[in-house]
Amino acid sequence: MSDDFEKNLREHLHSEAEETREFPRRLRGRIRDGIAPQARAGLAPQLALAGALVLVAVAVLAFRNPTIINVVTTKITQLIQPSPSPTPRPFLCQDQSGGSSGLTTQLTNIRPASHAGDGYDRIVFDFSGGIPSWDLTRQESATFTRDASGQQVTLDGSAGLKLVLRDADLADTVAGDLKPRFSSVREIAQLGNFERVLTYGIGLSSSQCVRVLPLSNPSRLAIDVATTASPSTTAAPTPLPTLSPSGTDLGAFSCLDTGGGADSGLAMQLTAVRVAHQTGFDRIVFEFAPQAGGTAHIPAYTVSRQASAQFVKDPSGMPVTMRGSAGLRIVFHGASGATSYTGSRDLTPNLPVVQEVEQLGDFEAVLSWGAGMSRASCLRTLELANPTRLVIDVQTP
Amino acid sequence: MLMDPTLGRVIERWRAGDREAFEEVIDRYGLQLLRTARLILRDPSLAEDAIQETFLKAWQRIGSLRDEDPGPWLTRIAMNESISLYRRRHRFQALTERFGRLSGVKHEVSSEARLDLTHALDQLTAEQRAAVALHYYQDLSVEETARVLKVPVDTTKSRLKTALRRLRELTGAEEAFA
């Protein structure tokens, strides 16, 4: 039975709730940014079917005329590349990548232009074929290392972007060094042209967020660099990873997601997880042992970087927030620790970068762990034997 | 629950990955969810975080929505997000509350310490506030509240009863009805 107190409570709750008068625009923007990279899940079956039909058609054509492959792949790439979206993409304060592998394409021009009135400087890379595979990496300084020679080159500015184009030729007409000296983009210089890998350094006046637009007809890659604190970026720029070589023979750090191993035979058993700091990096080690009758191998794995320390548990879907402001998600296929791993499933080592390492799931031989990090950092993975270990080194400042 | 045909078409477009349709869903349910989350979390920024996560999860998991009004489904996700976010941010407080309950400690409230309803609501647990917000703000029945919170009806009744008793005690309303 409702009484006066409940009536008062109801009225109070309504009055308190109505203090929130509208759905904040910034929150809508955050949600919009969050769904931007999502694939259209509902269309997946139709797209898969269409893709399969295209592949069959290409296979038949290729059988009759092998030279058709390059033409068809270029055309398909042009077709599936998005035209300029009516809703502008957000500026992202993180490394980005895209493009298509295996194209026959040539970089024909580089065109910088200032759009300071709209809040960005634009650099357009024109291609004669499709847009090749590319990686764009942010860095804290305008000093780059030239490919092949290893020579240091310092461009105009105090921060930089490095663009790597794979499987692309270079037209003779493309300038090797441009100095537009805009408010953000100060200089664009070729760093390498070796075995169809083109590398460019872009000197920036300061660290800025970036929007990359792959455009078609003609194929071009537009890189927009914000000239002020980006209006469509809701988050503050993430700390930049450093790109200096490790200085050891263990391999260079990379600011990209990585993977490896093999999902073969019986699932490997996780036996230990260790975390420790060493000079220049924090090290996470996953140690495995084969089941009886199985052979030792590193299970198939992916290591994905993310811009927050928020994770989702597998398979419950429950959210987990670890310490730090960035994260790594490590997923092993063909591995489990359910019966073999007796250590802590939530380690809080509080190292310079790695703050927390926690198991996120262990279900049907898919084992996932997350790492909360104090900042976005570059990685190096090492696959070691006797005992079988995956080593993930996270670069520290 | 049957959906009106217009909403049904919006959901179909959302299922097909149409972001504009998804924004229509945000327009329709966002404010109510945000207000409810704020009643539970008692913090506007945390409430926004919870609702951001709610809609991101909804976008990703549209496949799990049956042919039904998405309102209760979204509310369920929002409640999970709000309660777990509150727990994560208030781990220590949650522990002391639990300890208090286990040890049977009863917080006596002197007449000088009587609180207004806003501050009294602050003293409830997130689970109690969720039950109170759904039942008294969203006007859900006890059974509907239980379904959204995924707890038995008796548990919901118990949470509501405890919450009301506590609120009366903290605001001094108990004496007025004695």
Boltz contact constraints between the chains, C-beta under 6 A:
constraints:
  - contact:
      token1: [A, 5]
      token2: [B, 173]
      max_distance: 6.0
  - contact:
      token1: [A, 9]
      token2: [B, 136]
      max_distance: 6.0
  - contact:
      token1: [A, 10]
      token2: [B, 136]
      max_distance: 6.0
  - contact:
      token1: [A, 12]
      token2: [B, 117]
      max_distance: 6.0
  - contact:
      token1: [A, 13]
      token2: [B, 136]
      max_distance: 6.0
  - contact:
      token1: [A, 13]
      token2: [B, 137]
      max_distance: 6.0
  - contact:
      token1: [A, 17]
      token2: [B, 35]
      max_distance: 6.0
  - contact:
      token1: [A, 17]
      token2: [B, 137]
      max_distance: 6.0
  - contact:
      token1: [A, 20]
      token2: [B, 34]
      max_distance: 6.0
  - contact:
      token1: [A, 20]
      token2: [B, 35]
      max_distance: 6.0
  - contact:
      token1: [A, 20]
      token2: [B, 38]
      max_distance: 6.0
  - contact:
      token1: [A, 23]
      token2: [B, 30]
      max_distance: 6.0
  - contact:
      token1: [A, 23]
      token2: [B, 31]
      max_distance: 6.0
  - contact:
      token1: [A, 27]
      token2: [B, 48]
      max_distance: 6.0
  - contact:
      token1: [A, 30]
      token2: [B, 52]
      max_distance: 6.0
  - contact:
      token1: [A, 31]
      token2: [B, 52]
      max_distance: 6.0
  - contact:
      token1: [A, 31]
      token2: [B, 55]
      max_distance: 6.0
  - contact:
      token1: [A, 34]
      token2: [B, 56]
      max_distance: 6.0
  - contact:
      token1: [A, 35]
      token2: [B, 59]
      max_distance: 6.0
  - contact:
      token1: [A, 40]
      token2: [B, 17]
      max_distance: 6.0
  - contact:
      token1: [A, 42]
      token2: [B, 15]
      max_distance: 6.0
  - contact:
      token1: [A, 42]
      token2: [B, 16]
      max_distance: 6.0
  - contact:
      token1: [A, 42]
      token2: [B, 17]
      max_distance: 6.0
  - contact:
      token1: [A, 43]
      token2: [B, 17]
      max_distance: 6.0
  - contact:
      token1: [A, 319]
      token2: [B, 84]
      max_distance: 6.0
  - contact:
      token1: [A, 321]
      token2: [B, 88]
      max_distance: 6.0
